[in-house]
Amino acid sequence: MWREQPNSNDFPKTTGGAQTRHGGGYSNAFVARLNKELNQILQSTYLGGRGSDRAGTLAIHPKTGDVYVEGITSSTDFPNTAGGAQTKKQKYDDAFVARLNKELNQILQSTHLGGDNTDSILALAINPTTGEVYVAGWTASKDFPNTTGGAQERRHENINVIDTFVARLSADLSQILQSTYLGEKQ
């Protein structure tokens, strides 16, 4: 579950992090690494641009220790999306997935994930064998990416209804391998 993270320019232990300063806008997401006793912040980093950015769930890759985090963004300058599956933000707020190294001092790759309306991820998992990233959430977009060939290729036609979605991305976040809507069909 994400929470608003208001404009805080002094989040602890960001020195040496992947993004050492607040990106601007109303809020940025953050990721923090703590020791096992939870009594010391080892490293933290901002994650966001000049819009509003909120983080949700995260997962740790079982082999590399890389940290994957998902959320929602209105930032057109969300960090390190070049080379991602979807490099540009669409019309409204998009979901995002970001991959950081385990030390949180490098954003390895980020990608937007969305269509012509608001999109939000609520769950994230990593396949322990292939490293592929699975995300699920909700969308109001009629053109959510890469649904052709999915179990449900089109969303509900009622403009007031949102559908859920599931998407599978490559481990390096450079490709949306498959997506599908999940909702009432017309």
C-alpha positions in Angstrom: 0.0 0.0 0.0 1.5 3.4 -0.9 1.4 6.5 1.1 2.0 10.1 0.2 5.5 11.1 0.8 5.4 14.9 0.9 8.2 17.0 -0.4 11.0 16.1 2.1 14.5 17.4 1.2 16.1 15.8 4.2 15.2 12.1 4.1 17.9 10.2 6.1 20.9 8.4 4.7 20.4 9.4 1.0 24.0 10.5 0.6 25.5 7.8 -1.6 22.1 6.7 -2.7 21.1 6.2 -6.3 19.1 9.5 -6.2 20.5 11.7 -3.5 18.1 14.6 -3.8 14.3 15.0 -4.0 13.4 15.2 -7.7 10.9 18.0 -7.2 7.1 18.1 -7.4 4.8 17.3 -4.5 6.2 13.9 -3.5 8.9 11.4 -4.4 9.0 7.8 -3.5 11.9 6.4 -1.5 13.5 3.1 -0.8 15.4 2.4 2.4 17.7 -0.5 3.4 17.9 -1.3 7.1 19.9 -3.8 9.2 18.2 -7.0 10.3 17.4 -5.6 13.7 15.7 -2.6 12.1 17.6 -0.1 14.3 19.9 1.3 11.6 19.3 2.8 8.2 22.1 1.5 6.0 21.2 3.4 2.8 18.2 5.1 1.4 17.4 6.8 -1.9 14.8 9.1 -3.4 13.0 7.7 -6.4 11.1 10.2 -8.6 11.0 13.3 -10.8 9.2 16.6 -10.9 5.7 15.2 -10.6 4.1 13.2 -7.8 5.7 9.7 -7.2 4.5 7.1 -4.8 6.0 3.7 -4.1 4.0 0.6 -3.3 5.4 -2.9 -2.9 8.9 -4.1 -3.4 10.6 -7.5 -4.0 14.1 -8.7 -3.7 15.6 -10.8 -6.5 16.5 -14.1 -4.9 19.8 -14.5 -6.7 21.2 -11.0 -7.3 19.7 -9.1 -4.4 18.5 -6.4 -6.7 15.5 -4.5 -5.4 12.4 -4.1 -7.5 9.9 -1.4 -6.5 6.6 -0.5 -8.1 4.4 2.6 -7.7 2.5 5.3 -9.5 4.0 8.5 -11.1 2.9 11.7 -12.8 6.6 12.6 -13.5 7.6 12.9 -17.2 11.2 12.8 -16.0 11.0 9.6 -13.9 14.7 8.5 -13.4 16.4 6.0 -15.7 13.5 5.0 -18.1 15.7 5.2 -21.2 16.0 1.6 -22.4 13.0 0.6 -20.4 10.0 -1.2 -21.8 8.0 2.0 -21.9 10.3 5.0 -21.8 7.7 7.8 -21.7 4.8 8.6 -19.4 1.4 8.4 -21.2 -1.5 10.9 -20.7 -2.3 10.5 -17.0 -0.6 8.9 -14.1 1.3 5.7 -15.0 2.4 2.8 -13.0 6.2 2.3 -12.8 8.6 -0.5 -12.0 12.2 0.3 -11.0 15.1 -2.0 -10.4 17.9 -0.9 -8.0 21.0 -2.7 -7.0 21.0 -4.2 -3.5 23.2 -1.3 -2.2 20.6 1.2 -3.4 23.3 3.3 -4.9 22.3 2.6 -8.5 19.0 2.7 -10.4 19.6 -0.1 -12.9 16.5 0.4 -14.9 13.0 1.9 -14.6 10.0 1.7 -16.9 6.6 3.4 -17.1 3.6 1.0 -17.5 0.4 2.5 -18.7 -1.9 3.7 -21.4 -4.3 6.5 -22.2 -5.7 6.8 -18.6 -4.6 6.2 -15.0 -2.8 2.9 -14.2 -1.6 1.6 -10.8 0.3 -1.5 -9.7 -0.8 -3.2 -6.5 1.4 -6.3 -6.4 4.9 -7.3 -7.7 6.6 -10.7 -7.7 9.8 -12.1 -9.3 10.1 -15.5 -10.9 13.0 -17.1 -8.9 14.2 -19.1 -12.0 13.9 -16.6 -14.9 14.0 -13.3 -13.0 10.9 -12.2 -14.9 8.8 -9.6 -13.1 5.1 -10.0 -12.6 2.9 -7.1 -11.7 -0.8 -6.8 -11.1 -3.0 -3.7 -10.6 -5.8 -1.7 -12.0 -6.2 0.4 -15.1 -8.7 2.8 -16.7 -6.7 2.7 -20.0 -8.3 1.3 -23.1 -4.8 0.8 -24.6 -2.8 -0.9 -21.9 0.4 -2.1 -23.5 1.0 -5.5 -25.0 -2.4 -7.1 -24.3 -2.7 -8.6 -27.8 -2.5 -12.4 -27.2 -3.4 -12.1 -23.6 -6.2 -13.9 -21.9 -8.4 -10.8 -22.2 -7.2 -8.4 -24.9 -9.6 -5.6 -24.3 -10.9 -3.8 -21.2 -14.5 -3.3 -20.2 -16.1 -0.7 -22.5 -17.9 1.2 -19.8 -16.0 4.4 -19.3 -16.8 4.4 -15.5 -15.4 0.9 -14.9 -11.8 0.1 -14.3 -10.3 -3.3 -14.9 -7.5 -5.2 -13.3 -4.4 -6.3 -15.2 -1.5 -8.6 -15.0 1.7 -8.0 -16.8 5.0 -9.9 -17.2 8.2 -8.0 -17.8 11.7 -9.1 -18.6 14.1 -9.2 -15.6 16.0 -6.2 -16.9 12.7 -4.2 -17.4 13.4 -3.6 -21.1 10.4 -5.6 -22.4 6.7 -6.0 -21.6 6.5 -9.7 -22.5 2.7 -10.0 -22.1 -0.2 -8.2 -20.4 -3.8 -9.0 -20.0 -6.9 -7.3 -18.7 -8.9 -9.1 -16.1 -12.5 -7.9 -15.8 -16.0 -8.2 -17.1 -16.0 -8.5 -20.9 -18.7 -6.8 -23.0 
